[in-house]
């Protein structure tokens, strides 16, 4: 998918419809901007329910490596 947009005099960019539909982005969604070399990575901020279970098993210390285990 190739889509372009122009930066306005108010420093705003409209996200092309094809991109919004393909990624299922909706009005009111929050985004994070991550600088990458000469560009920027734009990603939606995940909802709390999307993060559920992300750290599952983090309390299990079995197999845990500490700094002492490194060279």
FENDAZI-V471029 format. One line per field, one symbol per residue. psi: psi as a letter, one per 40 degrees, with the letter a starting at -180 (. if undefined). burial: + if it has 16 or more other ideal C-beta (glycine too) atoms within 10 Angstrom, else -. Layout:
psi->???
burial->???
//
This chain:
psi->hhiiihhieefihhhiddddddefiiieiiiihhhhbeaihhiihiiddeehedfhedehehehhiddei.
burial->-----------------------------------------------------------------------
//
